[in-house]
C-alpha cells in the first residue's frame, strides 16, 4: 500500500511539474515576437479565471494537464487575457485586455483565439468536453490552415 501511494504521489508531482512549466504571457506583442521567432501559433485565452465556471473547467481539464503542457511547449505561445473579479490587475493590464476583447469581438468566456506565427487569426475555440486530446486535435486542424 505504501509503495502504491508513493508511486501515485510521484506521478502526481511529475504531472503537476509539467503543467506548471506553461509560460502564460500577458502581453500580446511580446507573444507575437516569440511566435515569429519560434514559428509557433499564439493562443489567446479570454477567461474569467476566478469566477467563470467553464473557464475553470477548461483550465482543469485541458490546460493543467501534462499532455497539453507538452503540446504547448512545442507548438504554442500562450497569452492569458483575464477578466477576474477578485484577482488584482494593473490599470494598464485591464485596458490592454479590454482592447483585445474588442479587437477580437469576444462576447463570452472562455474564448480561445488562435493566431498564426504572423499574427493572423486562424481560428476560435471554446470549452469542449473530453480533455486535452480533442482540444489539441482542434489546434492541429487550425495549424494546417
C-alpha positions in Angstrom: 0.0 0.0 0.0 2.8 2.4 0.9 4.5 1.7 -2.4 1.3 2.3 -4.3 0.8 5.6 -2.5 4.4 6.7 -3.2 4.0 5.8 -6.8 0.8 7.8 -7.1 2.4 10.8 -5.4 5.5 10.7 -7.8 3.2 10.6 -10.8 1.1 13.5 -9.5 4.2 15.6 -8.8 5.6 14.9 -12.3 2.3 15.8 -13.9 1.9 19.0 -11.9 5.5 20.0 -12.7 5.0 19.5 -16.4 1.8 21.5 -16.3 3.5 24.2 -14.2 6.0 24.7 -17.0 3.4 26.5 -19.1 4.5 30.1 -19.5 1.5 32.3 -19.9 2.2 35.8 -21.4 0.0 38.8 -20.7 1.5 41.0 -23.5 0.3 40.0 -27.0 3.1 42.0 -28.8 5.8 40.1 -26.8 4.0 36.8 -27.5 3.9 37.6 -31.2 7.6 38.3 -31.3 8.2 34.9 -29.7 5.8 33.2 -32.1 7.5 34.7 -35.2 11.0 33.7 -33.9 10.0 30.2 -32.9 7.4 29.7 -35.7 4.6 28.8 -33.3 0.9 29.7 -33.1 -0.3 32.2 -30.5 -3.2 31.0 -28.3 -5.1 33.8 -26.5 -7.3 32.5 -23.6 -10.0 35.0 -22.8 -11.0 34.0 -19.3 -12.6 35.0 -16.1 -10.1 32.9 -14.2 -11.6 33.3 -10.7 -15.3 33.3 -11.4 -16.1 31.7 -14.8 -17.1 28.1 -14.3 -16.4 27.0 -17.9 -13.0 28.7 -17.8 -12.1 27.0 -14.6 -13.2 23.7 -16.1 -11.2 24.2 -19.3 -8.1 25.1 -17.2 -8.5 22.0 -15.0 -9.4 19.5 -17.8 -7.0 20.8 -20.5 -4.5 23.5 -19.7 -3.4 21.9 -16.4 -2.6 18.5 -18.0 0.8 17.1 -18.9 -0.4 16.3 -22.4 -1.4 19.9 -23.1 1.8 21.2 -21.5 3.9 19.1 -23.8 1.9 20.1 -26.9 2.0 23.8 -25.9 5.8 23.8 -25.3 6.4 22.7 -28.9 3.6 24.5 -30.7 2.1 27.5 -28.9 2.9 30.8 -27.3 0.2 31.2 -24.6 -1.5 34.5 -23.7 -3.9 34.9 -20.8 -6.4 37.7 -21.3 -8.0 37.6 -17.9 -11.1 39.4 -16.6 -11.0 38.4 -12.9 -13.4 39.7 -10.2 -11.1 39.2 -7.2 -7.5 39.0 -8.6 -5.7 42.3 -8.7 -4.6 43.7 -12.1 -2.9 46.9 -13.1 -5.0 49.6 -14.8 -2.7 49.1 -17.9 -3.4 45.3 -18.0 -7.1 45.9 -17.6 -7.1 48.3 -20.5 -4.9 46.0 -22.7 -7.3 43.1 -22.0 -10.4 45.2 -22.8 -8.8 46.4 -26.1 -8.0 42.8 -27.1 -11.6 41.8 -26.2 -12.9 44.5 -28.5 -10.4 43.7 -31.3 -11.4 40.1 -31.4 -15.1 40.7 -30.7 -15.1 38.3 -27.7 -18.6 38.0 -26.3 -18.2 35.2 -23.8 -15.8 33.2 -21.8 -13.9 31.1 -22.3 -13.0 32.1 -25.8 -9.8 30.9 -27.3 -8.4 32.9 -30.3 -5.6 31.3 -32.3 -3.2 33.3 -34.4 -0.6 32.0 -36.8 3.1 33.0 -36.4 2.5 36.1 -38.4 -0.4 37.3 -36.1 -3.3 36.4 -38.5 -6.4 35.0 -36.8 -6.8 31.4 -37.9 -9.5 30.2 -35.6 -11.6 30.4 -32.5 -12.4 27.8 -29.9 -14.2 27.4 -26.6 -14.7 24.8 -24.0 -15.3 21.3 -25.3 -15.6 18.1 -23.3 -13.1 15.3 -23.5 -9.9 16.7 -22.1 -6.7 17.6 -23.9 -6.9 15.2 -26.9 -9.9 16.8 -28.7 -8.7 20.3 -27.8 -5.3 19.6 -29.3 -7.0 18.0 -32.3 -8.8 21.3 -33.0 -5.5 23.2 -32.6 -3.8 20.8 -35.1 -6.6 21.5 -37.6 -6.0 25.2 -37.2 -2.3 24.8 -37.6 -2.7 23.3 -41.0 -4.6 26.4 -42.3 
